[in-house]
Structures are given as structure tokens and as C-alpha cells.
Amino acid sequence: MWPFLMLHLLLLNPVLMQEIRLESLNDGPGILPFKLGSAKVISHYHSFIQYIDLHDLSDSIQSIDNQLRNFSPELHTKTRSLFEPHVTYLETKLHNILQQLKTFESDRAKRGLVDGFGSVIKSITGNLDYTDAQRYNQAIKLLQDNENKIVTELNSHITLSKDWSEHYSKIIDSIVKNQGQLETLFRKINDSIASRDDDLIKYAHLGQILLILGDNVDSVSHELYKLENVMSFIRTSTVHHGILNLDSVHVMIDNVTNLYGRERVIDLESREYFNIIRIGSYYVGNRIVIVYKFPIILPFTYDMYKLSIVPNRNNEVLIPPHPFLVLNKKDFKYIEAECPKSSNWYICENKHNLQGQLPPDCIQELITTQKKSSTCTSVTVALTTSAYEKLDDKHYSVSFPIPTKAHISCSQDSYRILQGSYLVILPHTCYLETSQFTITNINDRLKGQVLKLMDIPKDDTTITSTVPKANLNSINLDQLHEINTKISLQSPLHLEEETDYTLYHTTIPLYAIILSAGALIIGLIYRHYRMKRASRIPETSDENNLGRQAIYSVPETTKRIGTNQLPAQFTTNVFHTRCSTGGGVTEP
């Protein structure tokens, strides 16, 4: 029993005794290098060019269509009902393939530019720009006439692989071969008709023809499907095993190894090359050009460091040009961001964000020789609040400008007053808490190791040259959040509405003018009406008097001439009329 108990205590003791370590950086040079691991630097890319002529696929579709047309006359009364549904199916599928092919024909002028040979370069996608496309197009024109399977222009780092370019022409060769088989079968059918062989033999030959035609249609459809996948992955700048198989990757590796040497080719697992190979494409005429860019590295191994700025006891720091550094004994380069990591290496690109420096360099000498030279220019800073930087889950650099109470929790809880700069090493599930921040190790993911530089002498005032003091202020976001919360909780303000006197100054006078003008117009119309009516009254009275006189005028008395003469009757003469109202005769 005792041996098992002692073993249990021995296993449990390291867990119980783990503590947070605080290593002072007050006597440091003002910077803390954190080694991430080994790195490789890409010097350039070697390009492998593959071009696909859409005319070839169009010709293969046309060839299959001709085969179907030649097949249809061979169908007689008995065979038509048996094979016509299959022929119709193949014709429909072939039509769909033709429509699918038209989607690859780029008629758009987007990003279309004319190169030195007069070709229009269009639709540049992936990791390419116009200058790349123009350079590749010139290389194709210069190299495609070479008789070798793989032609290389070493100065331009370009390889034109005829094996890849001829991959899509193999389908045409297969269709041509099938065409010969079809002609042989047609001859056999004609011979069987001439010799009056059994219908069963003709059915078998026709069935073989349909199988060959179906294989041709499926071959073209499969190639178009693969081409669609290729273009889709190119648009996302991603290399996938569906568009570049492992055999092609091994061919690339062998080619660049023969050209540059094994030390210039990065050593990775086969599938990791898909993450570092870049891809792009562009259109020239009716041709799709696909470019695979394989990285070529410098023949050196570098160590990659993350540079953490940590003030020393004199509040001095060393500020690097960029936060990351790769170096070896002969060379060093500053980098803006952390490089991607494979299983073995950090892989950094040698482009504008990677700056090479000429010796001597202060930080490079500090790391390699542990000496602080006269080239080191320190900057005096004044922190106004506590600050920290995470190196990985286990390592943190912290700075306390004033005495600060810290709660340290690991196997046990404790409180300490901290001031100055420290390297904090946190075991798993432990944490350090202050009133301003909390740092903890939850996942325990380690990325590297700390390179602690030598301590500077406490009375060292002659080695470094200092620049004016810089005040570094941190933004207190907590106070900003509190103010924002208070503002959101406040009730809305009700502002007193001011009387708008615009109505009295503009609207009412306008209405008054309009009403006055209307009244004036109405008055003028009424006055004109009255005057016109008054002028008509005398004329009307004169006409009435004349009418009465004409109607009631008394005729003169007539005399009887004889006794036999009839007496005259009383008549009424109407003014301006010649008709009578009685039965007598009136004088005119």
C-alpha cells in the first residue's frame, strides 16, 4: 500500500507545486526577443504555364455531333424504335455541353489590355496582375515551338509544360481513335446488309457505336467539369488536389530541383505544397492560360523572433523597424507580420514588407553577440498605465509604471505589489489579475521560447545615446464604455419649442395680397356689368313705345260709294306687316 501511496504523492506533487514565475526585466536593454522557430525565406517564384485551347474542345464536340449525324441514317424501321431514344439522349447532352463550353468564352473587355504581340489579355484572376500575364504570354509565344517536352526560360523563371498543355488534346486523340472504330463498325454494318446477315449482328454493331459515342460525350463533359473546378479555385487563389494532383506536384519539385538545386527547394510533406503554391489565370483570345507559381527559397535557414518592447528601469526602450525579425549568422531581415507556418518551418516572402539590413544593427548584435553597441539608440518613454503583450499562452511581458497590487492564482492565491517590467510565465490554468487587466493560460499553446538578453549595468550612462522623452498614453476604453452606458440610460431631453414667426412674416401677407387682388378683379367685373346694363335701358323704352303705337293705330274712316257696297270691317294695321286679322281688305 505504501509504495502506491508514495508514487501517487510523487505524481501529484509537481501539479501542486506549480507557481507563476515573475522574472524582472528592469535591467534589460529595453527589448525582449521571443524566438518562434526556424524560418525559410522565399526569394522568388518559378512559374509553370499550362494553356487550354477552347477550340480543341469545340472541335471535339463538333466531331461527336458529326458521328451522331452519320449514325442516324443507319437506323432502319426495326432499329430506329430501339436506338432512337438513346440517340436523342446523346444529342440533348451534347447540346448542353456546347452551351456549357460557351460560358468559358470570355467576351468581356474587363481588364482587357493589348500586349506587345497584339493579343488581348482579359479576365485576370488569382495571384496575377497584368504585367505577369503579359510576361507569360510572351513566354508562351517564344517557347511553345520548342520540341522538348518541358521548356524553361531560366532568366524569367518560367517553365512551359507541354505535357500539361497536351492533356486536354488527349481527349481529341481519343475521339479520333474512336472515329476510326466507328468507321470500321459502319463498314461491318454495310457488309452485313449486303450479305443479308442476321439482324442480331447489326443490332450488336449499332449498340457498340452508341457506347463509343456515349464515351466521347462523357469524356468531353468530364473535362469541362474539371475546367469549371479549376476556374472556381483560381478565383479564390486556392490550389486544390482536384486541379493539381500529387504527381504534378512531384513533377514540379523535380523540375525546380534540377534547375536550382535541392537547397533552394523547401522540404515539406507532399500535401503541404498545396498551401504554398500560388495560382492564377487569364484569357488570350480563345485560350485559357493557367499559371502555377512554385516558391524558390534562399539557401539559408533563419531564426524567427518576435520583438517585444519592454521598458527598463531607466524607462528606455529599443524600437525596431518592424515587430518581427529573421536572422542567421550572415543575414537578417525585419518583417511586418508573422509568417505562415508549416509543420517544420515559418515561410516568409521576400517582398516589400521584408527589409534587409546591412550590419551593424543594434538588435541583431544584441541577439547574436549579447553586446549593446554604440549604434543602439534608446528612446525614453513614460507609461501612464499598466500594459502587457502576449507572446504565447504561457509567456507574457508586462510593465507597471507605478506600484500595482496583483492577484496571483495558481496552486494557491497570493497578492503582491509589482512595479517595473516583468516576464510572466504562467502554468496551465493559472492567472494574474490586476485592476486593469487579467492574463491567464487556458489552452497552454506554446509557440516558442524567450531569449533573455544580458542585463545592462545600473550606472551605464555612456553607452547609449538617447533621444527626447516620449510619453505613451493608453486609451481607457472602460471609461468610454461607462460613459456610453450612462448616455444610453439617460431619459431624452424635451426642448421647448420656439414660436415660428415665419407664418406671420411670409404666409399671411401673401394670402392678403391674393385676396385683395381677387376682390379688385370682382369689383371691376361688377362695375363693367352695371355700366353695360345702364346703357341698354333707354333703347328698350323707345322700342316699346313704337310697338304700342303700331299695334293700336286707328285707321281712317272710309266712305261708302254705293248702296250695294259692302260695309268695311274694322282692321288693325301691324307695323311693318301686310297681313290682316279680319276678313276685309286693307290698303297697302
LINPETA-V894252 format. One record per backbone hydrogen bond with DSSP energy under -1.0 kcal/mol. NH is the residue of the N-H (numbers start at 0). CO is the residue of the C=O. E is the energy in kcal/mol with one decimal. If there is no record, write none. Layout:
# LINPETA-V894252
<<NH	CO	E> <NH	CO	E>>
This chain:
# LINPETA-V894252
<<4	0	-2.0> <5	1	-2.7> <6	2	-2.3> <7	3	-2.1> <8	4	-2.1> <9	5	-2.3> <10	6	-2.0> <11	7	-2.0> <12	8	-2.1> <15	11	-2.0> <16	12	-2.1> <20	424	-1.9> <22	422	-2.5> <24	420	-2.7> <27	24	-1.5> <31	307	-3.1> <33	305	-2.4> <34	448	-2.3> <35	303	-2.9> <36	303	-1.1> <38	301	-3.0> <39	345	-3.2> <41	347	-3.5> <42	295	-2.4> <43	295	-1.6> <45	293	-3.3> <46	156	-3.1> <47	291	-3.4> <48	158	-2.9> <49	289	-2.9> <51	287	-3.1> <53	285	-2.2> <57	53	-2.3> <58	54	-2.6> <59	55	-2.0> <60	56	-2.0> <61	57	-2.2> <62	58	-2.2> <63	59	-2.0> <64	60	-2.2> <65	61	-2.1> <66	62	-1.9> <67	63	-2.2> <68	64	-2.0> <69	65	-2.2> <70	66	-1.5> <71	67	-1.8> <73	70	-1.2> <74	71	-1.8> <79	75	-2.8> <82	78	-2.5> <83	79	-2.5> <86	82	-2.1> <87	83	-2.7> <88	84	-2.1> <89	85	-2.1> <90	86	-2.4> <91	87	-2.3> <92	88	-2.3> <93	89	-2.4> <94	90	-2.0> <95	91	-2.1> <96	92	-2.0> <97	93	-2.0> <98	94	-2.0> <99	95	-2.2> <100	96	-2.2> <101	97	-1.5> <103	100	-1.6> <111	108	-2.1> <112	120	-2.3> <114	118	-2.6> <117	114	-1.7> <120	112	-3.8> <121	282	-2.4> <122	109	-1.7> <124	280	-2.5> <126	278	-2.7> <127	125	-1.2> <132	128	-2.2> <133	129	-2.7> <134	130	-2.2> <135	131	-2.7> <136	132	-2.3> <137	133	-1.9> <138	134	-2.0> <139	135	-2.4> <140	136	-1.8> <141	137	-1.8> <142	138	-2.3> <143	139	-2.2> <145	142	-1.7> <150	159	-1.9> <152	157	-2.7> <157	152	-1.7> <158	46	-3.1> <159	150	-2.5> <160	48	-1.4> <161	148	-2.4> <164	160	-2.0> <165	161	-2.2> <166	163	-1.3> <172	168	-2.0> <173	169	-2.4> <174	170	-2.1> <175	171	-2.8> <176	172	-2.3> <177	173	-2.5> <178	174	-2.2> <179	175	-1.7> <180	176	-1.6> <181	177	-2.5> <182	178	-2.3> <183	179	-1.9> <184	180	-2.2> <185	181	-2.7> <186	182	-2.1> <187	183	-2.0> <188	184	-2.3> <189	185	-2.5> <190	186	-2.6> <191	187	-2.5> <192	188	-2.0> <193	189	-2.4> <194	190	-2.5> <196	191	-2.8> <201	197	-1.0> <202	198	-2.7> <203	199	-2.0> <204	200	-2.2> <205	201	-2.7> <206	202	-2.4> <207	203	-2.0> <208	204	-2.1> <209	205	-2.2> <210	206	-2.0> <211	207	-2.2> <212	208	-2.6> <213	209	-2.5> <214	210	-2.1> <215	211	-2.2> <216	212	-2.3> <217	213	-2.4> <218	214	-2.2> <219	215	-2.0> <220	216	-2.4> <221	217	-2.5> <222	218	-2.0> <223	219	-2.2> <224	220	-2.1> <225	221	-2.2> <226	222	-2.2> <227	223	-2.2> <228	224	-1.9> <229	225	-2.3> <230	226	-2.3> <231	227	-2.0> <232	228	-2.3> <233	229	-2.0> <234	230	-1.7> <236	233	-1.7> <237	232	-2.5> <242	239	-1.8> <243	239	-1.6> <248	244	-1.7> <249	245	-2.5> <250	246	-2.0> <251	247	-2.2> <252	248	-2.5> <253	249	-2.4> <254	250	-2.2> <255	251	-2.6> <256	252	-2.1> <257	253	-2.0> <258	254	-1.6> <259	255	-3.0> <260	256	-1.7> <263	260	-1.2> <264	261	-1.4> <271	268	-1.1> <272	269	-1.1> <274	271	-1.2> <276	272	-1.9> <277	292	-2.1> <279	290	-1.8> <280	124	-1.8> <281	288	-1.7> <282	121	-2.9> <283	286	-2.4> <286	283	-1.6> <287	51	-2.7> <288	281	-2.8> <289	49	-3.8> <290	279	-2.9> <291	47	-2.8> <292	277	-3.3> <293	45	-3.3> <295	43	-3.0> <296	263	-2.2> <297	40	-2.8> <299	297	-1.2> <301	38	-2.7> <302	326	-2.7> <303	36	-3.1> <304	324	-3.3> <305	33	-2.8> <306	322	-2.8> <307	31	-2.4> <311	315	-1.5> <312	25	-3.3> <314	311	-2.1> <316	378	-2.1> <317	29	-1.2> <323	334	-1.7> <324	304	-2.3> <325	332	-2.9> <326	302	-1.9> <327	330	-3.0> <332	325	-3.1> <333	354	-2.4> <334	323	-2.6> <341	344	-3.6> <345	37	-2.0> <346	339	-2.9> <347	39	-2.9> <349	41	-1.5> <350	348	-1.4> <353	350	-2.2> <354	333	-2.1> <356	331	-1.3> <364	360	-2.2> <365	361	-2.2> <366	362	-2.1> <367	363	-2.2> <368	364	-2.7> <375	372	-1.3> <378	316	-2.6> <380	314	-3.0> <381	469	-1.3> <383	471	-1.1> <386	398	-2.0> <388	396	-2.3> <390	394	-2.3> <391	394	-1.7> <392	444	-1.7> <395	423	-2.2> <396	388	-2.3> <397	421	-2.4> <398	386	-2.7> <399	419	-3.1> <403	417	-2.5> <405	415	-3.2> <406	432	-3.6> <407	413	-3.0> <408	430	-2.5> <409	411	-1.6> <413	407	-2.3> <415	405	-2.1> <417	403	-3.2> <419	399	-3.0> <421	397	-2.6> <422	22	-2.8> <423	395	-3.2> <424	20	-2.5> <425	393	-2.9> <428	440	-2.9> <429	426	-1.8> <430	408	-2.3> <431	438	-2.7> <432	406	-2.8> <433	436	-2.8> <438	431	-2.6> <440	429	-2.0> <448	34	-2.0> <450	32	-2.5> <455	26	-3.5> <459	456	-1.4> <466	377	-1.2> <469	379	-4.1> <471	381	-1.4> <476	474	-1.3> <479	475	-1.2> <480	476	-2.5> <481	477	-2.4> <482	478	-2.5> <483	479	-2.2> <484	480	-2.3> <485	481	-2.5> <486	482	-2.3> <487	483	-2.0> <488	484	-1.5> <489	485	-1.1> <504	500	-1.6> <505	501	-1.9> <507	502	-2.2> <509	505	-1.3> <510	506	-2.3> <511	507	-2.4> <512	508	-2.2> <513	509	-2.2> <514	510	-2.5> <515	511	-2.5> <516	512	-2.4> <517	513	-2.1> <518	514	-2.6> <519	515	-2.4> <520	516	-2.2> <521	517	-2.4> <522	518	-2.5> <523	519	-2.4> <524	520	-2.2> <525	521	-2.3> <526	522	-2.5> <527	523	-2.2> <528	524	-1.9> <529	525	-2.1> <530	526	-2.2> <531	527	-1.8> <532	528	-1.9> <533	529	-2.3> <534	530	-1.5> <539	535	-1.2> <540	536	-1.4> <541	537	-1.9> <542	538	-1.7> <543	539	-1.4> <544	540	-1.8> <545	541	-2.1> <546	542	-1.6> <547	543	-2.0> <548	544	-2.3> <549	545	-2.0> <550	546	-2.0> <551	547	-2.3> <576	573	-2.0>>
